[in-house]
């Protein structure tokens, strides 16, 4: 059985560009991060992502593999 997914929080006013994604940072719903080519070994990592919920980034919440926490926008 799939665990219930959290409801996305309403984004902050136009979001906030946070620059590069970092571990151990608290991201608010609507924050935007960018991952450049070669910054992470995952081939699918490159892109721009918007946080869907407020959370502290960790190995479990990489933008390219956690669609409950991040939305790819580019």
The 8 nearest C-alpha neighbors of each residue, nearest first, counted from 0:
[[1, 2, 3, 4, 5, 67, 66, 6],
 [0, 2, 3, 4, 5, 67, 66, 65],
 [3, 1, 4, 0, 5, 67, 6, 66],
 [4, 2, 1, 5, 6, 0, 67, 7],
 [3, 5, 2, 6, 67, 1, 7, 68],
 [6, 4, 7, 3, 67, 52, 8, 68],
 [5, 7, 8, 4, 52, 51, 67, 3],
 [8, 6, 51, 52, 5, 9, 28, 67],
 [7, 9, 52, 28, 10, 51, 6, 53],
 [8, 10, 7, 11, 28, 29, 51, 52],
 [11, 9, 29, 28, 8, 14, 12, 51],
 [10, 12, 14, 29, 13, 28, 9, 30],
 [11, 13, 14, 10, 29, 15, 9, 30],
 [14, 12, 11, 15, 29, 10, 30, 16],
 [15, 13, 29, 30, 11, 12, 10, 31],
 [14, 16, 30, 31, 17, 29, 13, 11],
 [15, 17, 31, 18, 30, 32, 14, 33],
 [16, 18, 32, 31, 15, 19, 30, 20],
 [19, 17, 32, 16, 33, 20, 31, 34],
 [18, 20, 33, 32, 34, 21, 17, 35],
 [19, 21, 32, 33, 34, 18, 22, 17],
 [22, 20, 24, 19, 23, 56, 57, 32],
 [21, 23, 56, 57, 24, 20, 58, 55],
 [22, 24, 56, 55, 57, 21, 25, 58],
 [25, 23, 55, 56, 22, 26, 21, 57],
 [26, 24, 55, 54, 56, 27, 23, 53],
 [25, 27, 53, 54, 55, 24, 30, 28],
 [26, 28, 53, 30, 29, 52, 25, 54],
 [27, 29, 52, 53, 51, 50, 10, 30],
 [28, 30, 10, 14, 50, 11, 49, 27],
 [31, 29, 15, 14, 50, 49, 27, 28],
 [30, 32, 49, 16, 48, 17, 15, 29],
 [33, 31, 18, 17, 20, 48, 19, 47],
 [32, 34, 47, 19, 18, 46, 20, 35],
 [35, 33, 45, 46, 19, 20, 47, 44],
 [36, 34, 45, 38, 37, 33, 46, 44],
 [35, 37, 45, 38, 34, 39, 44, 46],
 [36, 38, 39, 35, 40, 45, 42, 41],
 [39, 37, 35, 36, 34, 40, 45, 44],
 [40, 38, 37, 41, 44, 36, 42, 34],
 [39, 41, 42, 37, 38, 44, 43, 36],
 [42, 40, 44, 43, 39, 45, 63, 37],
 [41, 43, 44, 40, 45, 39, 37, 36],
 [42, 44, 41, 45, 63, 46, 40, 64],
 [45, 43, 63, 41, 42, 46, 34, 39],
 [46, 44, 34, 35, 36, 43, 42, 47],
 [47, 45, 34, 73, 33, 44, 48, 35],
 [46, 48, 33, 73, 72, 32, 71, 34],
 [47, 49, 71, 72, 70, 32, 31, 69],
 [50, 48, 31, 70, 30, 69, 29, 51],
 [51, 49, 69, 28, 29, 30, 52, 68],
 [50, 52, 28, 68, 7, 69, 29, 8],
 [53, 51, 28, 8, 7, 50, 68, 54],
 [52, 54, 27, 28, 26, 51, 25, 50],
 [55, 53, 25, 26, 52, 56, 27, 68],
 [56, 54, 25, 24, 23, 26, 57, 53],
 [57, 55, 22, 23, 24, 60, 54, 25],
 [56, 58, 60, 59, 22, 23, 55, 61],
 [57, 59, 60, 61, 56, 22, 23, 62],
 [60, 58, 57, 61, 65, 56, 64, 62],
 [61, 59, 57, 65, 56, 58, 62, 68],
 [60, 62, 63, 64, 59, 65, 58, 57],
 [63, 61, 69, 64, 65, 60, 48, 66],
 [62, 64, 44, 61, 65, 43, 66, 71],
 [63, 65, 62, 61, 66, 60, 59, 69],
 [64, 66, 67, 60, 68, 62, 69, 61],
 [65, 67, 69, 68, 70, 64, 62, 63],
 [68, 66, 65, 69, 4, 51, 5, 70],
 [67, 69, 51, 66, 65, 52, 50, 60],
 [70, 68, 50, 66, 62, 51, 49, 67],
 [71, 69, 49, 48, 66, 72, 50, 51],
 [70, 72, 48, 73, 47, 49, 69, 46],
 [73, 71, 48, 47, 70, 49, 46, 31],
 [72, 47, 46, 71, 48, 45, 33, 70]]
